[in-house]
Amino acid sequence: MDIITLSQLSEMLPHGRSRAPRFIAPLNNAMHVYQINTPLRIAAFIAQIGHESGSLLYVKELASGNAYEGRQDLGNIFPGDGVKYKGRGLLQITGRSNYLKCGNALRIDLISHPELLEQPIYAALSAAWYWDRHGLNELADRRAFKQITKVINGGYNGLAEREFMYNNCKKILGI
């Protein structure tokens, strides 16, 4: 059973309408696995992935990743780790240690094959895994959208756009 329809996803992320067919099944699967299955959870999740991915356009960070080189907090301990483990997936998993944790959870080798997070199925699953790992369903249930943004972004970059998307998603889902 689908959690959201292609039509709903296309309405929620109108700038991603042409890419929605590629992502609808992977998103429904990921949301099912990680219980992103209530209108509040769905609205917050889709708004956040919508912002982070440029409405499903980017599953790989545009920047080179050089800024992450040597970042111990991300587990980037070997030369080249910053570039190799730059943001990927619909919520931009970043850093060797996060790739390792995500890969273990999804049972795929992201250390040897970080590019797997660029595939729709793993782009969606990695986002839902991150969402679950950081307790974001609970924050969504409490309508703590700004707090969700802080967890995902580390700050409030793009908060106005995220909130606009969130309100649009809630409207489409009837909340």
ChimeraX attribute file (.defattr): number of C-alpha atoms within 10 A of each C-alpha:
attribute: neighborCount
match mode: 1-to-1
recipient: residues
	/A:1	7
	/A:2	13
	/A:3	19
	/A:4	17
	/A:5	15
	/A:6	17
	/A:7	13
	/A:8	16
	/A:9	21
	/A:10	18
	/A:11	16
	/A:12	25
	/A:13	23
	/A:14	16
	/A:15	15
	/A:16	19
	/A:17	17
	/A:18	13
	/A:19	16
	/A:20	23
	/A:21	15
	/A:22	15
	/A:23	19
	/A:24	23
	/A:25	19
	/A:26	18
	/A:27	27
	/A:28	21
	/A:29	20
	/A:30	22
	/A:31	26
	/A:32	15
	/A:33	14
	/A:34	17
	/A:35	15
	/A:36	26
	/A:37	17
	/A:38	14
	/A:39	20
	/A:40	22
	/A:41	22
	/A:42	22
	/A:43	25
	/A:44	29
	/A:45	24
	/A:46	23
	/A:47	26
	/A:48	29
	/A:49	23
	/A:50	25
	/A:51	24
	/A:52	22
	/A:53	20
	/A:54	15
	/A:55	24
	/A:56	24
	/A:57	16
	/A:58	20
	/A:59	24
	/A:60	21
	/A:61	20
	/A:62	10
	/A:63	10
	/A:64	13
	/A:65	18
	/A:66	14
	/A:67	11
	/A:68	22
	/A:69	21
	/A:70	17
	/A:71	16
	/A:72	13
	/A:73	11
	/A:74	18
	/A:75	20
	/A:76	22
	/A:77	16
	/A:78	12
	/A:79	10
	/A:80	14
	/A:81	21
	/A:82	24
	/A:83	19
	/A:84	22
	/A:85	29
	/A:86	24
	/A:87	26
	/A:88	27
	/A:89	29
	/A:90	33
	/A:91	29
	/A:92	25
	/A:93	25
	/A:94	22
	/A:95	27
	/A:96	25
	/A:97	18
	/A:98	18
	/A:99	27
	/A:100	18
	/A:101	15
	/A:102	24
	/A:103	20
	/A:104	13
	/A:105	13
	/A:106	14
	/A:107	9
	/A:108	17
	/A:109	14
	/A:110	20
	/A:111	20
	/A:112	11
	/A:113	13
	/A:114	21
	/A:115	17
	/A:116	18
	/A:117	27
	/A:118	18
	/A:119	17
	/A:120	20
	/A:121	20
	/A:122	25
	/A:123	28
	/A:124	26
	/A:125	27
	/A:126	25
	/A:127	26
	/A:128	27
	/A:129	21
	/A:130	19
	/A:131	22
	/A:132	17
	/A:133	13
	/A:134	14
	/A:135	13
	/A:136	24
	/A:137	25
	/A:138	14
	/A:139	17
	/A:140	22
	/A:141	14
	/A:142	11
	/A:143	14
	/A:144	14
	/A:145	23
	/A:146	16
	/A:147	16
	/A:148	24
	/A:149	21
	/A:150	13
	/A:151	15
	/A:152	20
	/A:153	16
	/A:154	10
	/A:155	13
	/A:156	15
	/A:157	12
	/A:158	13
	/A:159	17
	/A:160	10
	/A:161	14
	/A:162	23
	/A:163	18
	/A:164	13
	/A:165	24
	/A:166	24
	/A:167	17
	/A:168	18
	/A:169	25
	/A:170	19
	/A:171	13
	/A:172	15
	/A:173	16
	/A:174	9
	/A:175	11
